[in-house]
Amino acid sequence: MSPQPSLPSWATWWQRPFPDANTLLLHGQQPALVDTGFVGHAEETAAWAHAHAGELGLVVNTHWHSDHVGGNALLQAQGATVAAGAPEAEAIGRRDPGCCAAEYLDQPVAAYTVDVPLDDGQVLRLGDAEWEVVRTPGHTPGHLALWQPEERLLVAGDALSDYDVGWVNLAVDGLEAATTALASLERMADLAPRVILPSHGPIPADPGAAFAAALRRTQRLVDDPDGTVWYGARRIFAFALMIRDGIPTDDVEPYLHARAWVTDAAQLLDLTPESLVTELVTTMLGSGAVIVRAGRLYAAADHTPVAAESLRVPYPRTWPVSEPR
């Protein structure tokens, strides 16, 4: 087995179980944090960052899904500046109802603003090192990676991990989203990084092998649109179970029928929502991805519990208008 790639002394990596994305802290005169986990663990994220770096200057988001931006509001209230890809920054500035796909996915996100919109090729000073912004749309249209050329470090976001690739939303982002994700992967692979820092799972021991596997997986998303829709549905439903400490079995079907992503997936698959829900639950039970225990349906994958009260944040359509900072 290849040895674990080493990180420079000015980078601290925090591998976190779902529902949190991994977090990277970059030390220096102005410490920076890449991704902030889920809203239910915002205080834990802030405490960890302050314990390791003191006052935090900047937060950078690879993209706006709930497991990456959940600590933004708290850290911003404590003085941090937030930076994110320009398409997402603009939507958040307008307070678009679709921000963070929070309402669409039923994944809560506390209201925040983006102070610094990031464009492809822009150079950021994070900690004491300079990083290049690399636009990598696919998983979301505003998804970005961060590239540190001297150390050849690549923050890949949800584009890939050792075991998976990010799901793509064909209903919202178009049927070409999988092709876009593949092109983004190819662009990152061309950088030939020494270390890949993914948003989920461990640091891959062999970057070349990780990219080869990810390219094969993403090509399957391109070749099999129906499979891509099912893949996304399984990921979204498992996450819903994780953040809610399961759902009572009697409430599972009503919960799913109320979700916009279920309606969209059913339409793409030429199914009724009822038949999609039945097949989704049945197949995930059959595969062991979800389990029934004491009258509740749970996600089987390792995850950290979330306090129910932490989910009670408003959808972006009711976020207060952001004020310039």
N, C-alpha and C positions, 0 to 999 in steps of 0.2 A: 504494500500500500504506500502511496506517495505521502511524504510528510505534509503536515498542515502548512499552507503558505504563511509567511510571517508578515506582520504589519509593522510599520514604523512606530517609533515610540510616541509620536504625536497623534496617533489614532487609537481610539478605544472602541471595540466592537461589542455590542450587546445582542446576543442571539436570543430571541424571545419566542415563546410558543404563541399560537393563535389565541385570542383574536388580535394580537399585536404584531406589527411588522418589526423586523430587526431595526436596531438603532445604531447609528455611527456618530461618535463624538470626536471632533477634531479640535485638539488643544492648541493654544497659542494666545496671543494678545487679545484676540476677539474670538473666543471659543464658539464653535458652530455645531449644531445638531442636525443630522440628516434623518428625517422622519420621526414622528412623535408618538406612534402607537395609537391605541384605541382610547376613546373618551373615558371609558370606565376605569382606565388605569393612568389617567393624566397626572394625578398627584404623584404616583410612583415614578412616572417618567421624569417629571420635574425634579423630584428629590434625587433621583439617580444622576441627572445631569449636573445639578448644583453640587452634589457630593464629589463628583469627579472633576469639575471645572470651575466651580464658583459661579460668578455671574455669566449668563449665556447671552451672547451678542446676536446670533443669527440662527434661525431655523430654515432649512431647505427641505421642501417636499418633492419626492420623486413623482408623485401624482396625488390626486385629491381623494382617494378612497378612505373610508372611515378608519381603517387600521393603520393609516399613515399620517393622518392629520388630527387625531383625537386629542393630542396634547397642545395643539397650536394655540387655542384660546387662552389656556392657563399660562403658558410660557409668554405669550404676547402681553398678557396683563402684568406679567412680572418684568417686562421690559425688552423682551427679544423682538427682533425684526423678523418677519416671515417672507421668504422668497419662494416662488413657484413658477412653473412654466407659464408663458404669456397667455395661451388660450384659457387656461384655468383661472389665472389671475384676473383676466378681463371679466369672465363670467361671475366670479366671486365679487368683484367690484360692483357689478350691476345687480347683485343679489338675485341672479336667475334662479327660478324654482328648481332647476335641475342640478344645482351645484352639488358636487361631491357624489352625485347619484344617490344621495342620502335618502330621499323620499322614495325614489324608484326601487332601491334595494332594501328599504326599511332598515337602514344602518345609521344610527344617530351620529351627528357631528355637531359639536358646540360651535357657535358662530365665531368666525375669525375674519381677518382681512389679510390681503396679500400686499405687502409694502413694496416688494421688489419683483417685477415681472422678469422672467428669464427667457432669453432667446438663444437659439442654436449658435454655438461658437463663442458665446459670451464667457469671459474668464472671471471667476470669482475667487476671492481670497477667503478661504475657509481655514480657521486657525491661523497657522503660519505658512500654509502652502497654497499654491494657485491650482485651481481646478477648472476644467473646461466643461461647459454645459453641452450635452449631446442630446438633441431631440430624438426620442425613440417612441413615437406613437404606435398604437396598436391596442395594448391593454386598456388605455384611455387615449383620447386624442392629444392630451397635453402631457403625456408621460415623458419623463426625461431621465437620462443617466448622467453621471458625473465621472469625469476622467482626469486622473492625476498622472501626467505623462512621465515625470521623473521616476516615480515609484511604480508606474504602470498599474495603478489601482483603478478598478472600474466599479462604481456603485451602479448596480444593474436594475434596481427597483424590482418590479414584478415581472420583468421580461423573461427571467429564467431563474431556476434553482437547480440543485443537483437532481431533483426528483420530479420536476414539473415545469410548466410554462404558464404564464398568466392567461386567464380566460379572456376572450374577446366578446364584445356585445354586438352581434350582427344586427339586432333589431334597432338599437339606438345609433350605433356608429357606422352602419352600412355593411353590406356583404363583403366589401373590400377590406374590412378591418383585419382579417386574418392575414391577408397578403401584406398589409402595412406592417403588421407585427413581424412577419418574416423578414421584410426588408430592414427593419430596425435591428433585428438579431444579427443579420449579415453585417450591418454597419458596425455593431459592437464587436463581433468576432474579428473583423478586419483590424481592430486596434491591437489585437494579440495581447490582452492584459496578462500580467503576472498573477494578479489576484482579482477574483470576482467576488464582490460583496452583494449577495442577493438579499431580497427583503424577507425571505422565508427560508428556514432551514440553515444548515451549516455552510461555511465557506467551502466551495468545491476544492478538493485536493488537486484536481487536474483541470485547469480552465479549458484546454482544448477539447477534452472529452465532454465537459459540461456543455460547451457550445455545440458540439456535434450532435449530442442527444437532444438538445433544445431545438436545433434546426430540424431534426427529424420529426419531433413532436409538433412543431409549428406547421410544418409542411402537411401533416395530417389534418390540422385545423383548416388549412386552405383547401385540401382535397375533399373533405367530408363536412360540408356545412351543417348537416343535420347532427352529426356527432359533436360538432362545435357547440351547437345550441344545448344539447344534453349536458355537455361538459360544464358549461357555464351554469346551468340550472342546478347541477349537483353541488357546485362550489358555493353558490349563493345560499342554497337551502342549508347546507352544513354550517355555514357561518351564522345564519339566523338561529340555529339550534345552539351554537356555542355561546352567543352573547346573551341568550335568554335562559341559560341553565336548562335547556330542553323545553319542549312544548307538550302540554297534556295531549295524549293521543286523540282524545275527542275534539281537540281544537286544531289539530294539524291541518285538516282539509279546509276548514273555514279560513284559517290564517293564509294558506297558500292561494285560495281563490280570491282573496282580497289584494293580491300582489300584482302590480302592473307587469313585472318581469315575467310572471307566469302567463298572463294573457298574451304578451308579445311572443314568448317562446312557443306557445301553442299555435299561434298564427303562422309562424315560420315553419313549423313542423306539420301544418295542415291537420292539427288535432283539435279536439275540444279541450278547454281547460280542465274539465273533469277527468278526461282520459289521461292527459299529461300528468296531473297530480297523482292519480292512481299508479301510473307506471313509475313515476319518479320515486315515490315512497317505497313501492314494492321492490324495485331494483336496488335501491340503496340499502334496504333491509337485507335483501338477499346477498349483497356483496359485503355486508358487515360495516358499511360506511356509517350507518346509523343503527342504534340499538334501542330496544324498549326495556325500561326498568321502572317498576313501581308506577305504572300508568302514564309515563312520560316518554317521549321520543328524544333521544340524545344523539349528538354527533360523537362518533367513536374516536376520532383523532384527538391527540393530546391538546388540551387547551386550558387556559387559566380562567377561573370563574370571574364573573362580572356582577357587581352589585346592581340589583334591579333599578334602584333609584338613579343610578348614573346614566340610564338610558333616557331619562325624561328631559330631553333637550328639544327645542323646536326645530321643525323642518326649515330648510333655507328659505322657503317662500315667506316665512314670518320672521326671518332674521332682521334685526334693526339695520337701517341704512348705515353703511360704513362711513366713518369720518376720516379725512386725511390725517396722517400722522406726521 
